[in-house]
């Protein structure tokens, strides 16, 4: 696992935790959607950067 993949996965998980926290605090839905899109993009990019696919 490369450093970039690890960093992207950790950032994605951090943002996913933020989504959960924002939902619990009943923040505006647009903010939650924006944060969840960012989290999903980081997680997908981290998974695609794994060296398993080569």
Gaussian input, Z-matrix of N, CA and C with variables (Angstrom, degrees):
# hf/3-21g

backbone

0 1
 N
 C     1     B1
 C     2     B2     1     A1
 N     3     B3     2     A2     1     D1
 C     4     B4     3     A3     2     D2
 C     5     B5     4     A4     3     D3
 N     6     B6     5     A5     4     D4
 C     7     B7     6     A6     5     D5
 C     8     B8     7     A7     6     D6
 N     9     B9     8     A8     7     D7
 C    10    B10     9     A9     8     D8
 C    11    B11    10    A10     9     D9
 N    12    B12    11    A11    10    D10
 C    13    B13    12    A12    11    D11
 C    14    B14    13    A13    12    D12
 N    15    B15    14    A14    13    D13
 C    16    B16    15    A15    14    D14
 C    17    B17    16    A16    15    D15
 N    18    B18    17    A17    16    D16
 C    19    B19    18    A18    17    D17
 C    20    B20    19    A19    18    D18
 N    21    B21    20    A20    19    D19
 C    22    B22    21    A21    20    D20
 C    23    B23    22    A22    21    D21
 N    24    B24    23    A23    22    D22
 C    25    B25    24    A24    23    D23
 C    26    B26    25    A25    24    D24
 N    27    B27    26    A26    25    D25
 C    28    B28    27    A27    26    D26
 C    29    B29    28    A28    27    D27
 N    30    B30    29    A29    28    D28
 C    31    B31    30    A30    29    D29
 C    32    B32    31    A31    30    D30
 N    33    B33    32    A32    31    D31
 C    34    B34    33    A33    32    D32
 C    35    B35    34    A34    33    D33
 N    36    B36    35    A35    34    D34
 C    37    B37    36    A36    35    D35
 C    38    B38    37    A37    36    D36
 N    39    B39    38    A38    37    D37
 C    40    B40    39    A39    38    D38
 C    41    B41    40    A40    39    D39
 N    42    B42    41    A41    40    D40
 C    43    B43    42    A42    41    D41
 C    44    B44    43    A43    42    D42
 N    45    B45    44    A44    43    D43
 C    46    B46    45    A45    44    D44
 C    47    B47    46    A46    45    D45
 N    48    B48    47    A47    46    D46
 C    49    B49    48    A48    47    D47
 C    50    B50    49    A49    48    D48
 N    51    B51    50    A50    49    D49
 C    52    B52    51    A51    50    D50
 C    53    B53    52    A52    51    D51
 N    54    B54    53    A53    52    D52
 C    55    B55    54    A54    53    D53
 C    56    B56    55    A55    54    D54
 N    57    B57    56    A56    55    D55
 C    58    B58    57    A57    56    D56
 C    59    B59    58    A58    57    D57
 N    60    B60    59    A59    58    D58
 C    61    B61    60    A60    59    D59
 C    62    B62    61    A61    60    D60
 N    63    B63    62    A62    61    D61
 C    64    B64    63    A63    62    D62
 C    65    B65    64    A64    63    D63
 N    66    B66    65    A65    64    D64
 C    67    B67    66    A66    65    D65
 C    68    B68    67    A67    66    D66
 N    69    B69    68    A68    67    D67
 C    70    B70    69    A69    68    D68
 C    71    B71    70    A70    69    D69
 N    72    B72    71    A71    70    D70
 C    73    B73    72    A72    71    D71
 C    74    B74    73    A73    72    D72
 N    75    B75    74    A74    73    D73
 C    76    B76    75    A75    74    D74
 C    77    B77    76    A76    75    D75
 N    78    B78    77    A77    76    D76
 C    79    B79    78    A78    77    D77
 C    80    B80    79    A79    78    D78
 N    81    B81    80    A80    79    D79
 C    82    B82    81    A81    80    D80
 C    83    B83    82    A82    81    D81
 N    84    B84    83    A83    82    D82
 C    85    B85    84    A84    83    D83
 C    86    B86    85    A85    84    D84
 N    87    B87    86    A86    85    D85
 C    88    B88    87    A87    86    D86
 C    89    B89    88    A88    87    D87
 N    90    B90    89    A89    88    D88
 C    91    B91    90    A90    89    D89
 C    92    B92    91    A91    90    D90
 N    93    B93    92    A92    91    D91
 C    94    B94    93    A93    92    D92
 C    95    B95    94    A94    93    D93
 N    96    B96    95    A95    94    D94
 C    97    B97    96    A96    95    D95
 C    98    B98    97    A97    96    D96
 N    99    B99    98    A98    97    D97
 C   100   B100    99    A99    98    D98
 C   101   B101   100   A100    99    D99
 N   102   B102   101   A101   100   D100
 C   103   B103   102   A102   101   D101
 C   104   B104   103   A103   102   D102
 N   105   B105   104   A104   103   D103
 C   106   B106   105   A105   104   D104
 C   107   B107   106   A106   105   D105
 N   108   B108   107   A107   106   D106
 C   109   B109   108   A108   107   D107
 C   110   B110   109   A109   108   D108
 N   111   B111   110   A110   109   D109
 C   112   B112   111   A111   110   D110
 C   113   B113   112   A112   111   D111
 N   114   B114   113   A113   112   D112
 C   115   B115   114   A114   113   D113
 C   116   B116   115   A115   114   D114
 N   117   B117   116   A116   115   D115
 C   118   B118   117   A117   116   D116
 C   119   B119   118   A118   117   D117
 N   120   B120   119   A119   118   D118
 C   121   B121   120   A120   119   D119
 C   122   B122   121   A121   120   D120
 N   123   B123   122   A122   121   D121
 C   124   B124   123   A123   122   D122
 C   125   B125   124   A124   123   D123
 N   126   B126   125   A125   124   D124
 C   127   B127   126   A126   125   D125
 C   128   B128   127   A127   126   D126
 N   129   B129   128   A128   127   D127
 C   130   B130   129   A129   128   D128
 C   131   B131   130   A130   129   D129
 N   132   B132   131   A131   130   D130
 C   133   B133   132   A132   131   D131
 C   134   B134   133   A133   132   D132
 N   135   B135   134   A134   133   D133
 C   136   B136   135   A135   134   D134
 C   137   B137   136   A136   135   D135
 N   138   B138   137   A137   136   D136
 C   139   B139   138   A138   137   D137
 C   140   B140   139   A139   138   D138
 N   141   B141   140   A140   139   D139
 C   142   B142   141   A141   140   D140
 C   143   B143   142   A142   141   D141
 N   144   B144   143   A143   142   D142
 C   145   B145   144   A144   143   D143
 C   146   B146   145   A145   144   D144
 N   147   B147   146   A146   145   D145
 C   148   B148   147   A147   146   D146
 C   149   B149   148   A148   147   D147
 N   150   B150   149   A149   148   D148
 C   151   B151   150   A150   149   D149
 C   152   B152   151   A151   150   D150
 N   153   B153   152   A152   151   D151
 C   154   B154   153   A153   152   D152
 C   155   B155   154   A154   153   D153
 N   156   B156   155   A155   154   D154
 C   157   B157   156   A156   155   D155
 C   158   B158   157   A157   156   D156
 N   159   B159   158   A158   157   D157
 C   160   B160   159   A159   158   D158
 C   161   B161   160   A160   159   D159

   B1=1.4488
   B2=1.5252
   B3=1.3041
   B4=1.4593
   B5=1.5271
   B6=1.3229
   B7=1.4576
   B8=1.5123
   B9=1.3334
   B10=1.4670
   B11=1.5219
   B12=1.3198
   B13=1.4633
   B14=1.5251
   B15=1.3177
   B16=1.4602
   B17=1.5199
   B18=1.3292
   B19=1.4634
   B20=1.5250
   B21=1.3289
   B22=1.4607
   B23=1.5211
   B24=1.3169
   B25=1.4594
   B26=1.5277
   B27=1.3205
   B28=1.4635
   B29=1.5249
   B30=1.3132
   B31=1.4677
   B32=1.5310
   B33=1.3209
   B34=1.4607
   B35=1.5177
   B36=1.3324
   B37=1.4631
   B38=1.5260
   B39=1.3314
   B40=1.4595
   B41=1.5312
   B42=1.3282
   B43=1.4664
   B44=1.5274
   B45=1.3210
   B46=1.4660
   B47=1.5330
   B48=1.3148
   B49=1.4630
   B50=1.5177
   B51=1.3213
   B52=1.4603
   B53=1.5205
   B54=1.3279
   B55=1.4660
   B56=1.5196
   B57=1.3181
   B58=1.4692
   B59=1.5279
   B60=1.3249
   B61=1.4620
   B62=1.5253
   B63=1.3220
   B64=1.4637
   B65=1.5207
   B66=1.3336
   B67=1.4624
   B68=1.5219
   B69=1.3374
   B70=1.4607
   B71=1.5334
   B72=1.3425
   B73=1.4651
   B74=1.5241
   B75=1.3148
   B76=1.4613
   B77=1.5326
   B78=1.3323
   B79=1.4612
   B80=1.5354
   B81=1.3379
   B82=1.4739
   B83=1.5350
   B84=1.3333
   B85=1.4656
   B86=1.5216
   B87=1.3292
   B88=1.4703
   B89=1.5246
   B90=1.3156
   B91=1.4640
   B92=1.5266
   B93=1.3130
   B94=1.4700
   B95=1.5273
   B96=1.3321
   B97=1.4670
   B98=1.5253
   B99=1.3319
   B100=1.4614
   B101=1.5314
   B102=1.3209
   B103=1.4570
   B104=1.5221
   B105=1.3235
   B106=1.4667
   B107=1.5271
   B108=1.3282
   B109=1.4679
   B110=1.5207
   B111=1.3231
   B112=1.4609
   B113=1.5181
   B114=1.3276
   B115=1.4598
   B116=1.5255
   B117=1.3282
   B118=1.4631
   B119=1.5248
   B120=1.3253
   B121=1.4620
   B122=1.5234
   B123=1.3267
   B124=1.4704
   B125=1.5251
   B126=1.3250
   B127=1.4584
   B128=1.5268
   B129=1.3138
   B130=1.4677
   B131=1.5249
   B132=1.3377
   B133=1.4606
   B134=1.5311
   B135=1.3291
   B136=1.4537
   B137=1.5175
   B138=1.3231
   B139=1.4622
   B140=1.5243
   B141=1.3407
   B142=1.4683
   B143=1.5195
   B144=1.3389
   B145=1.4625
   B146=1.5333
   B147=1.3191
   B148=1.4630
   B149=1.5304
   B150=1.2870
   B151=1.4633
   B152=1.5217
   B153=1.3233
   B154=1.4608
   B155=1.5212
   B156=1.3540
   B157=1.4552
   B158=1.5201
   B159=1.3131
   B160=1.4852
   B161=1.5177
   A1=107.88
   A2=115.59
   A3=119.93
   A4=110.40
   A5=114.37
   A6=120.14
   A7=112.32
   A8=116.47
   A9=119.64
   A10=110.85
   A11=117.44
   A12=120.65
   A13=110.38
   A14=116.26
   A15=120.42
   A16=110.84
   A17=116.55
   A18=120.61
   A19=110.82
   A20=117.45
   A21=120.32
   A22=111.77
   A23=117.35
   A24=120.08
   A25=111.35
   A26=117.18
   A27=119.81
   A28=111.55
   A29=117.38
   A30=120.33
   A31=110.00
   A32=117.16
   A33=120.58
   A34=112.57
   A35=116.45
   A36=119.82
   A37=111.22
   A38=117.04
   A39=120.93
   A40=110.64
   A41=115.76
   A42=119.64
   A43=111.27
   A44=117.54
   A45=120.55
   A46=110.66
   A47=116.39
   A48=119.56
   A49=111.46
   A50=116.60
   A51=120.75
   A52=111.65
   A53=116.83
   A54=120.49
   A55=109.90
   A56=116.68
   A57=120.78
   A58=110.64
   A59=116.11
   A60=120.57
   A61=111.29
   A62=116.67
   A63=119.89
   A64=111.63
   A65=117.05
   A66=120.12
   A67=109.70
   A68=117.41
   A69=120.85
   A70=111.61
   A71=117.34
   A72=121.59
   A73=112.29
   A74=117.69
   A75=124.51
   A76=111.65
   A77=114.48
   A78=120.66
   A79=108.83
   A80=118.01
   A81=119.80
   A82=111.98
   A83=114.50
   A84=119.98
   A85=112.20
   A86=117.72
   A87=119.92
   A88=110.79
   A89=117.47
   A90=121.59
   A91=110.51
   A92=116.15
   A93=120.74
   A94=110.23
   A95=116.85
   A96=120.63
   A97=110.29
   A98=116.57
   A99=120.46
   A100=110.99
   A101=116.89
   A102=120.64
   A103=111.52
   A104=117.67
   A105=120.06
   A106=111.37
   A107=117.67
   A108=120.04
   A109=109.88
   A110=117.29
   A111=120.95
   A112=112.07
   A113=116.59
   A114=120.58
   A115=111.03
   A116=116.54
   A117=120.04
   A118=110.90
   A119=117.60
   A120=120.12
   A121=110.91
   A122=117.94
   A123=120.52
   A124=111.07
   A125=116.84
   A126=119.48
   A127=111.74
   A128=117.24
   A129=120.41
   A130=110.36
   A131=116.96
   A132=119.75
   A133=110.75
   A134=117.33
   A135=120.41
   A136=112.39
   A137=117.16
   A138=120.82
   A139=109.74
   A140=116.52
   A141=118.84
   A142=111.90
   A143=118.55
   A144=121.46
   A145=111.71
   A146=118.15
   A147=120.19
   A148=108.77
   A149=116.13
   A150=120.69
   A151=112.28
   A152=117.11
   A153=121.72
   A154=110.28
   A155=116.90
   A156=121.63
   A157=112.56
   A158=119.33
   A159=120.94
   A160=111.32
   D1=126.68
   D2=-178.14
   D3=-81.30
   D4=166.20
   D5=-179.30
   D6=-66.49
   D7=-36.39
   D8=179.99
   D9=-66.28
   D10=-40.87
   D11=178.93
   D12=-64.60
   D13=-41.82
   D14=178.80
   D15=-62.50
   D16=-45.01
   D17=-178.96
   D18=-63.63
   D19=-43.97
   D20=-179.93
   D21=-64.80
   D22=-39.88
   D23=178.40
   D24=-66.44
   D25=-40.88
   D26=178.97
   D27=-66.48
   D28=-41.73
   D29=177.53
   D30=-64.44
   D31=-40.97
   D32=177.96
   D33=-61.99
   D34=-41.53
   D35=177.92
   D36=-68.42
   D37=-36.88
   D38=176.76
   D39=-62.32
   D40=-44.59
   D41=179.24
   D42=-67.85
   D43=-34.72
   D44=176.66
   D45=-64.58
   D46=-37.40
   D47=174.22
   D48=-64.29
   D49=-36.07
   D50=175.91
   D51=-65.08
   D52=-38.29
   D53=176.64
   D54=-60.75
   D55=-46.19
   D56=179.20
   D57=-60.73
   D58=-43.60
   D59=-179.99
   D60=-64.41
   D61=-42.31
   D62=-179.04
   D63=-67.13
   D64=-34.69
   D65=176.89
   D66=-65.66
   D67=-42.38
   D68=179.45
   D69=-64.29
   D70=-31.92
   D71=-179.48
   D72=-86.66
   D73=-0.66
   D74=-179.44
   D75=56.36
   D76=48.90
   D77=176.28
   D78=-73.18
   D79=169.02
   D80=179.83
   D81=-59.78
   D82=142.66
   D83=-175.14
   D84=-63.40
   D85=-33.80
   D86=-179.00
   D87=-65.16
   D88=-36.79
   D89=177.90
   D90=-66.76
   D91=-40.63
   D92=179.52
   D93=-65.72
   D94=-41.28
   D95=179.49
   D96=-64.21
   D97=-43.71
   D98=-179.82
   D99=-62.74
   D100=-43.73
   D101=179.65
   D102=-67.38
   D103=-37.73
   D104=179.68
   D105=-69.43
   D106=-33.71
   D107=175.89
   D108=-65.27
   D109=-42.89
   D110=177.29
   D111=-62.62
   D112=-42.30
   D113=178.76
   D114=-63.82
   D115=-43.25
   D116=-179.90
   D117=-64.97
   D118=-40.29
   D119=179.48
   D120=-64.95
   D121=-41.30
   D122=178.27
   D123=-64.62
   D124=-43.24
   D125=-179.48
   D126=-65.67
   D127=-42.32
   D128=179.30
   D129=-65.70
   D130=-41.97
   D131=179.02
   D132=-64.50
   D133=-39.11
   D134=178.00
   D135=-65.10
   D136=-40.57
   D137=179.38
   D138=-67.45
   D139=-40.43
   D140=-179.49
   D141=-69.63
   D142=-24.34
   D143=179.38
   D144=-81.16
   D145=-8.53
   D146=178.04
   D147=-62.24
   D148=147.21
   D149=-176.69
   D150=-85.40
   D151=9.08
   D152=179.49
   D153=-70.30
   D154=-30.48
   D155=-172.66
   D156=-76.02
   D157=-15.81
   D158=-177.45
   D159=-81.99

